[in-house]
């Protein structure tokens, strides 16, 4: 029976935990936030485990800060073991100003092993024969006291990360890919996190927005901004205020009075009572506002891509499919589309130039650089032959 986790709710308790973790070879970390229940989201829990399997549940909602954890996160001598670390690091960097060195992301490790199932539950079953507790990912992590099921789930998320790291690391070493993971984890640790900003262009990504004309898009923009204001005031996720489908339906129909609101899909009598006047005012603003330059006739236009650039991109994708099969990797891990676009638009002519491509990483250059250069050169040679012919 695993030891019950220890709650850390006071500054003295957190300082003691910081001292206990100082100089450790590794610590396991995870976080839980309340993005499905509150807006803007808050960090609600930080789970920390040591190599002996002791789990601490640090409560950011009860603490003035997390300063005692800062040194261990920044210490390059202490490995921080996480699963799918991107969001966890983002919370701690953005909200608490943490910096990180020496991380080991078990999901990235699984990617470099070519595994198809990357979730922590699947990896625990495959490598450690552990049946995880019932998922609590959609639960409200701001609840206090935290229900026992959520507490158990939070503890299990970090308790086995050390053993999982060892199994994954052994396989990576056997394949000669441990350095690949180290480079990706180093980049992830150093990646800056932008401050939260209102998603002013989020209306364009709503399903159905692409079918609206420019004026309806202007209405949708006004409605989206109004919903953002309500969501922040009520600390509720925007989709729980008014659904995206309803926003798009309102923008398309553009009702002008309370009676017309009744015919809008998803706009219940309760929502009409609560938000009706604000919705009508937002629609009026969208109808009256001058159309911005970005909505005037530009919708649906795509940038012109030169034929040679398209040919390079297609050649790289064909090569990637073959190389990914050969290496046992997902194609998107071997060479993401954003890198294909960069290479196709500005093809490097030699290894020195290849190394300079932003985000390509040393491991790709060392393992696949000659093949990438040969693929790009082949397109150029074929194009020149075509012109001469």
DONU-986057 format. One record per residue (C-alpha): residue in three letters; x, y, z. Coordinates in steps of 0.02 Angstrom, whole numbers, plus 32768, in hexadecimal, padded with zeros to 4 digits. Each point is the difference from the previous one (the first is absolute). Example, Ala and Ser with C-alpha at 12.3 -4.5 7.8 and 13.67 -1.06 7.14 Angstrom:
REM residues 2
ALA82677F1F8186SER804580AC7FDF
This chain:
REM residues 389
UNK800080008000UNK805080A67FCBUNK801F80848082UNK7F7980888007UNK803680A57FB2UNK802E8093806FUNK7FA580A47FE7UNK8069809F7FFCUNK7F918095802CUNK806F80768063UNK80A2805C7FDCUNK80627FA58088UNK7FC87F587FB9UNK803580357F52UNK80AA803F803CUNK801C7F588054UNK7FD47FA57F5FUNK807980707F9FUNK808C7FD38078UNK7FD97F467FF3UNK800680067F41UNK809F80687FF4UNK808C7F9F7FAEUNK7F927F6C7FD0UNK80337F9E7F66UNK7F4E800F7FBEUNK7F518036802FUNK7F5C7FDA7FA9UNK7F8880907FDBUNK7F4F80167FC2UNK7F7C8089800AUNK7F44800E7FFCUNK7F9E809A7FC9UNK7F48802E7FF9UNK7FF080317F48UNK7F5D7F9F7FEAUNK7FAC80568092UNK804880AF8016UNK803E808D7F92UNK808880377FF5UNK80437F598038UNK80647FF180A1UNK80867F888038UNK7FAB7F9B8088UNK807C7F78802FUNK80B77FD47FEDUNK802D7F4A801EUNK80B27FD78032UNK804B7F54801DUNK80AD7FCE8039UNK80637F657FD1UNK7FBF7FA4809AUNK7F4D80107FC1UNK7FC98085807DUNK7F7F80737FB2UNK7FDD80B38035UNK7F66805E7FC4UNK802B80B97FFDUNK7F6780728009UNK801C80A37F9EUNK7F52803B8031UNK8034800380B8UNK80B3803F7FEDUNK803D80B27FDFUNK80847FC07F85UNK80647F667FCEUNK80AD804B8019UNK804C7F6C8060UNK7FE87F947F65UNK805A80797F8DUNK80B47FC68027UNK7FDE7F487FE1UNK7FA980267F5AUNK8093806A7FC6UNK80887F89803FUNK80557FA97F6CUNK803E7F778075UNK7F4D7FCB802AUNK7F9B7FAC7F76UNK7F4A80347FFAUNK7F997F6D7FC0UNK7F58802F7FB4UNK7F837FB77F86UNK7FC980747F74UNK805D808F8053UNK7FCF80927F90UNK7F67803B8061UNK804E7FDC80AAUNK809980697FD6UNK7F93808A7FB7UNK7F9B801480A1UNK809B8009806DUNK806080727F8AUNK7F74807A7FDDUNK7FA8800780A7UNK80957FEE8075UNK809780337F99UNK80577F57800DUNK80907FCC7F91UNK802C7F4C7FD8UNK80997F997FDAUNK80167F447FE8UNK7F527FBD7FDEUNK7FCE7F537FC5UNK7F587FF97FAAUNK7FC07F4D7FFCUNK7F8680277F73UNK808B80457F92UNK80667F66802BUNK7F707F927FC5UNK7FF780647F5EUNK80B87FDF7FDDUNK7FE17F47801BUNK7F7980067F7AUNK7F757FCE8077UNK7F4E801D7FC6UNK7FAD800E80ABUNK805080938059UNK7F8B801C8095UNK80467FE280ADUNK7F7F7F7A8024UNK80337F9D7F67UNK80B9800D8028UNK7FE77FC980B4UNK7FA27F667FC3UNK80807FD67F7AUNK809F801A8062UNK7FD37FE980B7UNK7F637F937FF7UNK7FA48082806AUNK7F46801B7FEFUNK7FE480BA8019UNK7F778046806FUNK7F6580467FACUNK8024809F7F9FUNK7FD280A48052UNK803D80737F76UNK7F5780567FEDUNK7FE5801980BAUNK800180A98056UNK80AE800E804DUNK7FD380A0805DUNK7F8D7FA08076UNK80347FF980B5UNK800C7F898052UNK80347F9C7F69UNK7F987F607FF2UNK80617F5F8026UNK7FF27FC37F4CUNK8052809F7FBEUNK80867FFA8087UNK802B7F4D7FD2UNK8004802B7F47UNK80738095801EUNK807A7F978066UNK80047F747F7FUNK802E807C7F78UNK80AD8017804CUNK801D7F66806CUNK803B7F8F7F72UNK805B807C7F91UNK80AD7FCE8040UNK7FEA7F497FD4UNK7FB4802E7F58UNK809380737FDAUNK807C7F73801CUNK7FA57F897F8BUNK7FEE80827F77UNK80B2803D8012UNK80457F507FEFUNK7FA47FE87F5AUNK803580AB7FC0UNK80B67FD8802AUNK7FF37F5A7FA3UNK7FC4805E7F66UNK8081808B8012UNK7F7980838017UNK801B803B80B2UNK8059809C7FBEUNK7F6A80247F8FUNK7F8E80068096UNK807B80688066UNK800780847F77UNK7F43800B7FEFUNK7FEA800A80BDUNK80858088800AUNK7FA180657F7EUNK7F5C7FE5805CUNK804B803980A5UNK8045809E7FAFUNK7F64802A7F9CUNK7FB980A98037UNK7F49800C802FUNK7F9D80987FCEUNK7F8D80598078UNK7F497FD37FF3UNK7FA880777F8AUNK7F4B80097FC7UNK7FE77F927F68UNK7FC2808D7F91UNK80097F977F62UNK7FB07F66804DUNK7F5C80237FA7UNK80517FCE7F5BUNK80227F508042UNK7F4E7FDC8033UNK7FB17F747F9BUNK7F94804D7F78UNK805880AA8002UNK804E7FDB7F56UNK7F537FFE7FB0UNK7FD180AF803BUNK800B809A7F92UNK806C80948039UNK7F71805C8056UNK7FCA7F64805FUNK80B67FE68032UNK800180B18047UNK7F657FD38065UNK80527F5F803AUNK809980618037UNK7F958075806AUNK7FA27F6D804DUNK80A17FA38024UNK8049809A8058UNK7F6180148067UNK80047F4A8034UNK80B780158036UNK7FCB80918071UNK7F777F978051UNK80727F698015UNK80858065805BUNK7F818057806FUNK7FAF7F5B8030UNK80A37F9A8004UNK7FB07F7E7F8FUNK80477FB47F60UNK7FB9805B7F68UNK7FAF7F637FB9UNK7F9C7FF280A1UNK7FBE80B27FECUNK7FC07FF27F4EUNK80307F6D7F90UNK8068801D7F63UNK7F737FB87F96UNK7F87807F8047UNK807780907FE0UNK80107FCE7F49UNK7F437FEB7FF1UNK7FE680AE8048UNK807E804B7F88UNK7FAA7FAE7F6BUNK7F4E802D8033UNK802680AC804BUNK7F5E800F8066UNK7FCF80B48025UNK7F877FE98092UNK7FDB7F908095UNK7F777FA27FA4UNK80787FCB7F77UNK807A7FB8807FUNK7F877F728022UNK80247FB17F57UNK80BC7FF0801BUNK80447F51801AUNK80427FE680B0UNK7FC380A78045UNK7F8F7FC3808DUNK7F8380708059UNK807980098092UNK808C803E7F8FUNK7F8A807B7FACUNK7FD2804880A8UNK80B3800A803DUNK805B80397F64UNK7F7980367F85UNK801B80BC8009UNK80BD7FEE7FF7UNK7FF17F8D7F6AUNK7F92807B7FA3UNK8076808F8028UNK80957F9C7FC2UNK7FA57FD57F5EUNK7FD680B87FE7UNK80B7802E8019UNK80367F7E7F82UNK7F81803E7F80UNK802E80B78017UNK80BD7FF38009UNK806680267F63UNK80457F617FB7UNK80B87FF28031UNK807F7FE57F75UNK80187F4B8031UNK7F497FD97FDCUNK7FEF805E7F5BUNK80037F827F75UNK80977FA58045UNK7FA37F6C8048UNK80317F5E7FAEUNK809580467FA3UNK809C7F98800EUNK80B480357FE7UNK804A7FD37F56UNK80817F768010UNK80817FED7F78UNK7FFD7F5B7FA1UNK80B47FD88030UNK7FD6801880B8UNK7F6C7F8B7FEFUNK806F7F7F7FABUNK80808008808CUNK7F777FEC8082UNK7FB77F697FA7UNK80AC7FB17FEDUNK8025801880B8UNK7F5A7FB28031UNK80227F697F91UNK80AD7FED804CUNK7FB9801880B0UNK7F807F747FE9UNK80887F867FCCUNK807D80388084UNK7F7F7FFC808BUNK7FD37F4D7FD6UNK80B77FD27FFDUNK8022805480A8UNK7F5F7FC58052UNK7FCB80B48026UNK7F6380647FE6UNK801D806E7F66UNK7FD2809C8063UNK808A7FD9807DUNK80837FE07F7CUNK7FDB80A27FA1UNK7F69806D802FUNK7FA4805B7F76UNK803E80AA803DUNK80B27FC67FDFUNK7FD17FBD7F55UNK7FB880AC7FD7UNK80A080578039UNK80727F8A7FA0UNK7F9680097F63UNK7FF980BE8001UNK80B9801C8025UNK805F7F5F7FD8UNK80AB7FF58053UNK808B7FCF7F8BUNK80747FAB807AUNK800E7FBE80B1UNK803780A78048UNK7F6380547FBCUNK7F957F6D8038UNK803A801480B3UNK7FC580B57FFBUNK7F4A7FD47FD7UNK7F9C80388099UNK7FBD7F6E8065UNK804D7F767F97UNK806C7FC28092UNK80A97FAB7FFBUNK7FB77F508009UNK7FA480147F5CUNK809980487FABUNK806F7F74803FUNK7F877F717FDEUNK7FA8803D7F63UNK805D80997FC1UNK80537FB27F67UNK7F597FB67FC8UNK7FA580A68016UNK8085805D7F9CUNK7FFE7F7B7F78UNK7F42800A7FF4UNK800380BD7FECUNK80907FF97F84UNK7FA47F7E7F99UNK7F6C80747FE9UNK8074808C7FCAUNK805A7F917F83UNK7F5D7FC17FB6UNK7FC080B27FEFUNK809D803A7FA6UNK7FF77F6C7F89UNK7F4C802B7FDAUNK802E80B37FD6UNK808E7FC97F8DUNK7F907F837FAB
